Each structure stands twice: as structure tokens, then as C-alpha cells.
Amino acid sequence: MPGHTPPLPDSSPDGGAGTAPSHDATPDIVCAVLPHGEHGAVVRFLTAAQGLVAAYVGGARGRTLRPVLIPGNLVAAEILQRGDGRLPGARVELVASRGPWLGEPLASAGIAWACALTAAALPEGLPAAGLHQALAALLDAICLAPSARGWARALAGYEALLLREAGAGLAPAPPADEDWAQLLARLDRQGAGIATHLLAERRRDVMAARTILLDRLKRIGTG
């Protein structure tokens, strides 16, 4: 689980002497951005090859990088590894932005929850190509489906996948013929397992994003 954060790297543009850049051709997903210092941030990326990776990004809160480092965005991240126990640095370039959907209450809530859950639930450095593909597909569904009814089932399936990966029982993916009321009930039931098995001591702050999302989904009604 994400926990202790190693010391930060040098703030020099190349990440300091002794760094070794690494990059995966598959776009990385920005999952969490934690401000650090005056202008930088510790960013958690979900990568296909390395799983969840935390890295310090200098200037992350500046005019240029702030719209790039939005949770849900796809980026090309060059991770500058260090051998002395310090947190890696990273250089990033935007591949695809979720910014246009952040003004939509349901879509923004769905993106925020999916990314916050991923950043909090996954251990760092564990290869997770399947989860990377699943999260990318979920985020695409949130942005491309005509309504939340078109992506809420994918969200429930992604939660169930994370629960299975954590060994928290075989939570089944929602069946295609499950109606809206049944799907909402499923999401309610899954919440307890997520708080207990995936989030542990971080449940309070992270689950708040899920509460906002479910409140908005339930306003759609069952008709």
C-alpha cells in the first residue's frame, strides 16, 4: 500500500546526478497529485510496466504543467530513477486530457473516484498491465458514454476487479441484464468491502469521493 514516501530528489531539471530515465511507450495515467513545496508535487502515475509509481514533478503547479497533471489524464512520463533511496523525479508530456469533462458533475466525480481509489489501493511498483488497461477503458467510458448509465456498470466492474486483486473474495462483475436499481444496490454493497479491504486507514478521506459520486448517480433515478 502507498505509505512511506522516500526523500525527494534534487530539484534540478535533470533530476540530479546519477539518475537513470525509464519510460514505457504505453501512456501513463495520472492518478493523484499531492502538492509539495512551493511549486512542485508528488504525482502517482499508473503505468503498464511498473504499476503505480510515485515521482516528484518540479513545477507541477505552474501554468504549464497544472493542466497536464490532472487525475485521469494520459501522459508520457519519463521517470528519473535514483539509487540512493530518494523519490524518483519525472518529466511529463500530455498525451490526452480529461479536462473537457471536469465541468460535468457526474463525469468529474467518476474520474475523481476511479483515480483516487487506484492511487490509494494499489501497492507501488507492482506490475499491473491488466489494471492499467481496465482503468484506461473505464476513463474512456466515462468520457465517451452518452450518460452515466453507460459507464456506471464499468465502474462497478473495475471496483470488483480491484477487490479480487486484493484477495477480498470473488466479487463478480455486474451482469449485463442488471437493472439500474440493482446496479446501485451493488455499488452500495461494494463500498463496505472497498473501505475494509482496499483503503484501511485511508478510508475516510478517499471514500468521500465515492460518497459524492454515489449521491449523484442516485439522483438519476430508477426509471
Rosetta blueprint (number, residue, H / E / L):
1 M L
2 P L
3 G L
4 H L
5 T L
6 P L
7 P L
8 L L
9 P L
10 D L
11 S L
12 S L
13 P L
14 D L
15 G L
16 G L
17 A L
18 G L
19 T L
20 A E
21 P E
22 S E
23 H L
24 D L
25 A L
26 T L
27 P L
28 D E
29 I E
30 V E
31 C E
32 A E
33 V E
34 L E
35 P E
36 H E
37 G L
38 E L
39 H L
40 G E
41 A E
42 V E
43 V E
44 R E
45 F E
46 L E
47 T E
48 A L
49 A L
50 Q L
51 G E
52 L E
53 V E
54 A E
55 A E
56 Y E
57 V E
58 G L
59 G L
60 A L
61 R L
62 G L
63 R L
64 T L
65 L L
66 R L
67 P L
68 V L
69 L L
70 I L
71 P L
72 G L
73 N L
74 L E
75 V E
76 A E
77 A E
78 E E
79 I E
80 L E
81 Q E
82 R L
83 G L
84 D L
85 G L
86 R L
87 L L
88 P L
89 G E
90 A E
91 R E
92 V E
93 E E
94 L E
95 V E
96 A E
97 S L
98 R L
99 G H
100 P H
101 W H
102 L L
103 G L
104 E L
105 P H
106 L H
107 A H
108 S H
109 A H
110 G H
111 I H
112 A H
113 W H
114 A H
115 C H
116 A H
117 L H
118 T H
119 A H
120 A H
121 A H
122 L L
123 P L
124 E E
125 G L
126 L L
127 P L
128 A L
129 A H
130 G H
131 L H
132 H H
133 Q H
134 A H
135 L H
136 A H
137 A H
138 L H
139 L H
140 D H
141 A H
142 I H
143 C H
144 L H
145 A L
146 P L
147 S L
148 A H
149 R H
150 G H
151 W L
152 A H
153 R H
154 A H
155 L H
156 A H
157 G H
158 Y H
159 E H
160 A H
161 L H
162 L H
163 L H
164 R H
165 E H
166 A L
167 G L
168 A L
169 G L
170 L L
171 A L
172 P L
173 A L
174 P L
175 P L
176 A L
177 D L
178 E L
179 D L
180 W H
181 A H
182 Q H
183 L H
184 L H
185 A H
186 R H
187 L H
188 D H
189 R H
190 Q H
191 G H
192 A H
193 G H
194 I H
195 A H
196 T H
197 H H
198 L H
199 L H
200 A H
201 E H
202 R H
203 R H
204 R H
205 D H
206 V H
207 M H
208 A H
209 A H
210 R H
211 T H
212 I H
213 L H
214 L H
215 D H
216 R H
217 L H
218 K H
219 R L
220 I L
221 G L
222 T L
223 G L
